[in-house]
Amino acid sequence: MDTSLAARALAFRQLHADPGCFVIPNPWDVGSARLLAGMGFKALASTGAGHAFSCGLTDGAVGREGMLAHLRQMADATDLPLSADLENGFGHAPETVAETIRLAATTGIVGGSIEDSSGDRDAPILPLDLAAERVRAAVEAARALPFPFTLTARAENHFLGQPDLADTIRRLQAYQEAGADVLFAPGLRTREDIAAVLSAVDRPVNVLMGMEGVTLTVADLAALGVKRISVGGSFARAAYGAFLRAAREVQAHGSFSYANEAISGRDITRLLRSPRG
């Protein structure tokens, strides 16, 4: 086994065991991963949405083989632990989810998330029994690996427009029972909902930030007892937002004032030449 991979896996586990909470930002390509590593973050997480946008695709359209190739590049970009957005495991069957974990573990990642979305607009969330069985299969595959893989289980109903807090909690409790190391319900927007989830489970909880209109801070979330904070595709969307504003300025006004807020070539070169993290 790669000793550096084992060291990264153990370091990632330790971040979840240490007191307080930590931010795990989501780069979408090698350049953004290198920049974040140079800033001193302790771990990174991939974003399926951000990567899809960089490929000119919509979220969920990359596919498993494309995602695995992306994860190999991302894991090799820095020395930091990398957790992967493995979407819904690229299939509904528990056996497919387990295979995805085994394949993803060969890319250099040390953790990953499996969500309970179905991809079906009419019924976007998988039935709870099947969803829990999928988490159990992912856990079994993870435990069979030669390094400590940190498995995150995601309850997607708030994120997919079905904000049923009671169902979210039932699902996270079932995923905890199935053996998930970390629990995650993206789309929770209030202190009250986050506190309700935290009081109902006894595993580390990841909370997604970077949503429009949500003003909670790292300090706010740490005080509630959140262990891990991610930003999903919001950093990528922020970058593309600045890009489009610049292009619209040139197109509509023929001016170039966007350059006043752009990072200099010298500064980005310095950041990219900094230690890998």
Summary of the structure (lengths in Angstrom):
residues: 277
radius of gyration: 18.7
end to end distance: 21.5
largest distance: 58.8
contacts: 905
relative contact order: 0.15
helix: 48%
strand: 11%
